[in-house]
Amino acid sequence: MNDIKYVGTDDLETKLFEGQYIIPDGVSYNSYLIDDDKTVLIDTVDEIKTKDFINNVKSALGSKTLDYIIVSHLESDHSGCLEEILKAYPSCKIIGNEKLFSLLPRYIKADISERKVTVKENEIFDTGSHKLKFIFAPMIHWPEVMVTLDEATGILFSADAFGKFGAKNINDEWDCEARRYYFNIVGKYGNMVQTLLKKLSAEKITAIYPLHGPELKENLSKYINLYNTWSSYEPEVKGVFIAYASLHHNTEKACFYLKEQLEKLNVKVSISNLYESDMAENVEDAFKYDRIVLASSTCDGMAMPLMAHFIYLLKAKNFQKRKIAFIENGTWAPVSAKAMQTALDGAKDLSFAEKPVTLTGKFTDEYKPALDALAKDLAEK
């Protein structure tokens, strides 16, 4: 069917998504118009793209008016133009669930008391040729979220699920920016994603249209399997991620020596200086690999500040099911390993190397045997 029309926009101006995640290739705000006996808009876009979006909707409608708008997710990048749409089409009604309508007054001031169409889970809305089934997806990653399955075409309008950073048609590897998006935006709520995947397993899905990123039309099992891996917190890659924070390059030198020894043992390794890298990518890699080395100089009787922040982010995103090793450095009181392990208290299903590798100043050959032993221990995992 060609009556499902894309009316979303790309955003190449914003530098930080949600004020914190760098998006060098921009981001898309996806919205679709179903041009059927009843015209139905699925979500809007961020308010910074209001003019472009309204023009897209008007162009797609032609001489028709807009009958309904489905609000899948209330976050501002998807509801930012909602009030303008309601003004432009005074007879348009809003389709949403009870939770959505309880939160909506916090985002728009228009009186919608006569314009609400409240739907229940698995309810079907008939537009003429399309049969839209609403499947609730709370906490992916807000409580009001629902996805919409068009039973006529098998297209799943998946809200933020299966989204990625980057403009809609950018030609890059889906996995990388989708993984970074998933673990930083949705990652805390893996159990809710698992619930949604179980619901969707009973449905016939031919394509997935997320609110960010490209439409997924082929090899859907790849994307669904990745989402299953990510949301169950299982490692995606057998290998070691080394994240370090180094005062005077000595801890850094120890990390690169460890990397060399691991690679000699045929272990896949990724390494990152927390002070010179994208923290969202570091979070992504921590979840990607099954082993992680945290290495930090001691600073003011603690780990380096950005290492402490990194561990905070991991715990906030429900980090679990990994083996952890520590490298610390401190000339007179090396305590960063203890600080890092204490910061991980409460994280589930973590195992730890028997003892940290401790440096007490400049990196020299004397520390290599301990790092060799650590490499062997990690390789045997």
N, C-alpha and C positions, 0 to 999 in steps of 0.2 A: 504494500500500500504506500502511496506517495502523499497521503493526507496527514502525515506526521511531519511537521516542519520545525526545523531548528531556528530558534529566535534568540538564542543566548549571545554572549559577547566574550571576547578575550580581553584580559586586562594585562597590558604590558607596561603599565606605569607604576603600579604598586611595587615597592621594593621588599616589604616584609609582610607576608601573609599572616593574618591575625596578630600583626604587630611584632612577630618574633621569628618567623621562618623565611629565610631568604628564598626568593623565587626568580632566579636569573632568567628563566625562560617564561616568566609570567604565569598566569593561571586563567582558566576559563570558568565562566559562570554559565552553566548550561540550563537552558529552558526550552520547552517544546510546546508547540501548539498542535492540538489535534483538531483538524478542520473537517468536522463531521456534521451530522444533522444538528448536534449540539457542539458548539465550539468550546474547547477546554484547553486552558493554559496550565502547564505544569511548572510551577515555581516562577520566581522572577530572578533578578540579579542584584548585585551590589549597587547601592545608590549612586556611586561615582559613575556608573554606566547607564544612568536613567534615560538620558536623551537617546542614545543608540538603541537601547532596549525598546523603548516605546515606539520608535520608528520601525524596528524589526517586527513588532507585534502588529502594528497598523498595516505594514506592507503584506504580511502573511494573511491577515484577515481580509484584505481588499474591502469590498463593500459590506462585509458581514460585521456583526457586533460580537463581542465576547460574552459568552453565556456563563462560564464557570472558570474558576481558577482553583487548582489543587495546591495546597500548601503542604509539601512533604516535610519541610524542615524550616524552622522559624529563624535560624541564625541569620544575621544581617546580610551576609553575602548572598543569601537566597531569597530574602524577603524585603530587601532594601527598596524595591520599586513597588511594593504591594499597594501602598496608599495611593501612589500615582495611577496605577492601573485601575483601582476602584473609582478614582475621580474621572478617569477617561471613559470608563464604561459603567455608568451608574446602575445598570440593571444586572451587572455581573454578580454572581453569588460565589461564596467561598466554600470549598469542600475541605474539611479537616476532621480530626478526631477531637474528643472531649478535652484531652490534655492540651492540644494545640489552642483551642478556643479559650482555655483558662489562662494561657500565657500571652495570647495575642494582644490584649490591651496594653501590654508593656512595650509594644512595638508600633502600634498605630493608634491614632486617636479617633478615627472615623467610627461612626455608629454603625455597627454591622449586625445589630440585633435581628433585622429582617432579611439578612443576606447569608446567614449561616446554614450550611448543609452538613450536619454532623453524621459521620459514618462510623460503623463498627468494623471490627476486624473481619476480614474475608467477605465483607459486603461487596457487591458488584454494582457498578454504575454503568448504565448503558448509554452510549453516545449516539448510537445508530449502527454503525459498522463495528465499533469497538466495545469491548466488555472490560472495564477497568476494575480490577480486584485490588482491594487495599489490604496490605499485610503490615501489621504493626512491627516496628523495629526500635523499641525504646532504648535509649542510651547508646545509640550508634549515630551520633554521640551525645544527643540531647534527648530528653524524656518524651518529646512529642513526635519523634520521627516515625514516618511510615514510608513504605515503598509501594509502588503501584505496578501491578502486572497487567499488561494488555493481553487478555486471553485470546484475542483474535489474531494477534501477530506473534505472541510469545516475547515481546519486548518488556524487559524489566526496567522501570525507571527507579534506580536504586538509591536515590538520595546521595549521601556522602559515601556510602559503601562503594568500593571499587573505584574510588576517585584517585586522582594523581595531580601533582603539581605540573605546571607547564601549560602553555596555550593549547587549545583543543586539537589542532592539526599538526603540532610540532612532531617532527620525525625523530623520536628517540626511543630508547628501550623503555617499555612500560614498567618493567619490574622495579627498576631502581627508584624512580620518583614516586611510584605508587607505594613502594615499601616505606620510603621516607615519610610520605603523607600518612600512611596507615599508622605506623608506630608513634608518630608525634601527635596526630589528631585523634585517632580512634583507639590506639593501642591499649589504654587502660581497661577497655570494656570488652576484652576478648570473650568472656562468657556470654555476653549479649550477642556478639557476632556469631558465636556458635549456635545460639538459639535461632537466629535468623537463618543461618545456613541449613539447619534442620527443617525449618518451615519451607524453604525454597526447594529442598530436595524432592518434594512431592509435586513440584510444578514443572511444566514444560516451558523452558526458557530458550529462546533462540538468539537473543541479543541483550546486552546490558548497557543502559544509558545512564551513567552517573552524573552527578551535579558538577563534577570537575573532571576534565580530561576527555580522552577520546571515547567514542562509542565502541564497545567490544562486540564484534559480530562473528568472530571465528575462534575456534579453539577455546571455547568457554571453560572447558575442564581445567585448563592451565590456570586461569585466573581464580576459579573457585577453589582449586587445590591449594594455591598459594594463600588464599584467604583462610582456608582451613588450617594450614600450617601456622600462619601468623597468629591467628586468634586462639590457637591452642598453646601458644608460646613454645612450640617445638622449634629447635634450631633448623634453619634452612640449609646451612652449609657446615660441613665438618672442617673446622679450622680454628685459628686463634686470632682474636682481635686484641691488639696492644694499644691501650690508651694511656698517654703519659702527660705529666705536667712537671717540667724540669726547670730549676732555678738557673743553673750555670752549665747546662748541657751534659753534665755527668750522668744523671738519670737517663737522659735521652740516649747517650752512648751505650749504656747498659741495655736499653730496649732494642737498639739496632743490632747489638751483638746477639741478643736473644733471638731476634728475627732471623738472623743468618743461620743460627744453629737449628732453629725449627725448620727452615727451608732445606737444610742439608738432610733433615729427617723426613723430607717430603710432606711437610705440613703446610697447608695453605695459610698465609698470614696477611693480615691487613694491619697497618700501624697508623696512629694519628697523634699529632701534637694538639692537645686540647686548646692551646692558646693560639693556634694558627689555622683552625679548621671550623667548619660549620658544625655546631653542636647537634643540630638535628640529624646530620649524617652520622655523627658519632653514636647517637641513640640507635639509629637504623642498624649500624654495624654490630652494636652490642647484641641486638636481637637476631641478627643474621647468622652469627657464628655460634658454635656450641661451647667455645672456651674463650675466656677473656682474661687479660693481664692488666691490672690497674697499677700504674707506677707513678709515684709522686715523691718529690722532695718534701722534707718536713719544713713547715713555715709557721712560726708562732705557735709551736706545739701542736700543730694540726697538719692535715694534708693541704696541698695548695688549694686556694679558693675555688678555682674552676674545676678541679677534681671533685671537691665536695659538692659543687653544683651539678656536675655530671651524674654523680651517684644519686643525688636527690631526684633528678629527672628520671633515671632508670627506675627507681622505686615508685615514682608517681605513675609510670607507665606499666607497673605490675611485672617488673623484671623477675624472671624465675627460670628454673630448669637449666642452669649453666654451671660450669666449673670455673672457679675464680682463683687466680694467683696474684700475689702482690710483690712489687719491688718498692723498697723505700730507701730514702737517703737522708742522713742527718749527721753532721759532724760530731756533735756532743750528745744529742738526745733524739735518735731516729725513732719516731713514734707514728709516722704517717700510715704504716700498714695497719696498726691497731685502729687508728682513726677511720680508715677506709672500711675495714671489716665491721667496726661498730656501726658505721653509717648504713651498712647493708642489713642490719638486724631487722627482722620482720619480713624480709623477702623470702619467698617460698622456694623450696627445692633447689637450693644452691649447695654445691660442694666446694671445698677449698683445698688448695695445695697444702701440704703438711706444714710448711713454714715459709715466711717471706724470704726473699733475697734482700739482704741489708747491706747498703753501702754507707760508708762513713766519711764521705768526701769525694775526692777525685776518683774517676773510674780508671782502674788499672787492671793488670792481668790477674791480680789476686782474687778478683771477683768472678773470673770466668768459670772456674769449676762449679760454683754454686748455680750460675746461669746455665751451664751445660746440664747439670742435674735437673734443673727446672724444665729445660727444653725436652729432656728425655721423659720426664713425668707427664708433661702436656702431650707429647707425641704418643705416649702409650694409651692415653684416653681414647 
